[in-house]
Amino acid sequence: MICPLINGQCVGAECVMWTDNQCAMLSLARHFLVPPSCAQMTTVDPEEILDSCATRLGCASAVSLSRREIDDFLASSHVVLNAVQRRTLFRTWRYKRRLAKEKRTGNPHEWQTCQSNRGEAWSDEEDTYLKQSHTAGLSIKRIAANHKRSEGAIRSRLKKHGLLSEEDMNP
C-alpha cells in the first residue's frame, strides 16, 4: 500500500499518524471496508426516500422522478441500501407510477389486474353475454373488464359477429 502523505510504502503501526488514528489510509479503510454500524443500518422507508428525493429535486411528487435521478439522489445523500432495500425502493417507485397512470387515464387495462382469459377460446355462453352487453350499451372498456379480456379482443369479436363496423374498430 502507498501512503498518500509520504508517497512511499505504508509502514502501518510504525507510523505516528497511524497510531494517532489520523492516517488517511486507515480512515479510508474504515470507511470502505468496515461494514456500517447498526446505527447506520436503520430501517428505511422507501416512500420517505422517494419523497425526500422529489423535494430535493423540486418535483411535485416521486412519480415524476426517473430511475437515474433516484440513483443520483442516493449517491449524493450517502444513503446506503442493501439489495433488498434497493429492490423495495424501486418496486415502490414503480407501483406509485402505475397508480398515478391508472388514476390519470382511468385504468384502461382493468382486465389485466384480475384473472385473465387471454388466449382462451370463446364459449357460446360468453359470446351470448358479449352480444347482450354490447346491445345493452356497455362500453368496450367495461365489457373487456367483465370478460377479463383486452379491449382489442372485444372489438375483434364484435366485428366477427357483425356488431362493429370498420370505423368503430379504431376509437
N, C-alpha and C positions, 0 to 999 in steps of 0.2 A: 504494500500500500504506500502511496506517495502522500506525504504530509503537505497540505496546501500552504502551510505557513513557512516551512523551511525548504520547500521544493525538493525534498530528499526523502530517503526511506524513513517511514514512521517507526519510531522506537518504542511506541506504546507506553508501558508503565514506567519507563525510564525518563519520559518527557515530563517537564514541570507542568505544562499545560494539561497533560493527560491526568496527572494526579490531582490537579485542582478542578477537574471537570470543566475545563474551559477549552478543551481541544475541539477543533472543528470536525475532525474525523469521528470523534466519539459522539458528538451531538448528531451528526448525520446518521451514524449507525443506529443510534437510539430512535431517531425519528422514523427511519425507513425499515429497519429490521426488527425492532421490538414491536410486538402486537399492541394495539391500543388497549388502554386500561379499561376496566369495567365501567368507569365513569364516562369514557368516551363512547362506549358501545351501548348507549341508551336506546330505548325503543323509539323508532322514528315513525311518524305518521306520514304516509305518502301524500295525503291531501294537504297537510301543513307545509310540506316541502314544495308541492306544486303551487300553493297559494303564495308562498314566500318568493318563489321564482317569478311568478306573474307580477307580483308587487314590485320587485326589484327592476324588472324589465319594463314596467309601466303598461302591462297588458290588462285588459278588463277582467280576464279570467284565465285559468290554466288551459282552457280549451283551445285558445289561440296560440299556444306555445308549440314550438317544433321540438323534435327529439334532440336536435343539436343544441338548442337554447337550454334545454334542461340539463344536458351533459355539461355545457359550459358553466351553468349555474352551480352544479355540484362541484366542479373543479375549482371554481373561484371562491366558493364558500367553504371549502375544505370539509365538506360533508363526506364521511366515509361510510359507504354502504357495502354490505356483503352481497353475494349473488342473489340470495333470496329476497333481501330488501330491495335491491335494484329491480328485480323482476316484478315485485309487487308494486313498486312505484310506477313502472311503465304500464302495467296492467290497469292500474287505477287511472292513469292518464288516458289510455285508450278507451276505457269504459266511460269516462267523463265526456270524451269527444263523441262517442257513439250516442250517448244520451242527449247531448246537445244537438246532434244531427237529427235524431228522431224527433226531438221537440220542434226543431226548425222546419222540418219537412213533413211533419205529421205522420211519421213512421210508415213510409211507403212499402216496406218489406215486412209487414207484420207477420206474414205467413212463415218467415224464417225463424221466428222466436219460439215457435211451437213445433210439435212433431210434424214433419213434412211428409207429404205424399209424392214428393218429387220422384219421377221415374216409374211410379206405379201405374198400372193400367186403369183406365176409367171404367167403372162398373156401370151397369144400366141404371141403378138407383142414383148414382152420382150424376149421371147425365140428365136424368129427370129433374133432380134437385137443381142442377145448373140452369136448365131451361126455365124452371119456375122462378128461381132467384132473379134471372135476367128480365123475365116478363113482369115481375113484381117491381122492377125499377131499382134494384140494388146496384150500387156502384161496382165497377170491376174490382176495385180495391177491396171492398167488403166481401164480395164473392170469393176472391182469392184467399182472404183470411179464413172464411168459412170452410173452404175446400182444402186449406193448407197446401196451396199451390201458388205458383208465381202468377202475376198479372198477365204475362205473356202467354202462359199456358191456358189461362181462362179465355183470353182473346182468341187464341188459335182454335180452341174447342168450340167457342161460339160461332166462329167463322165456318167451321166444318159443318155445323148444324144449320147454317144459313141465317143465323140470327144477328150477324155482324157483317157490315159491308166493308169493302177495302179501305174506304175513307176513315172508318171508325177504328181500323187496326192500329194506327199511329196517333195517339192522342195529342 
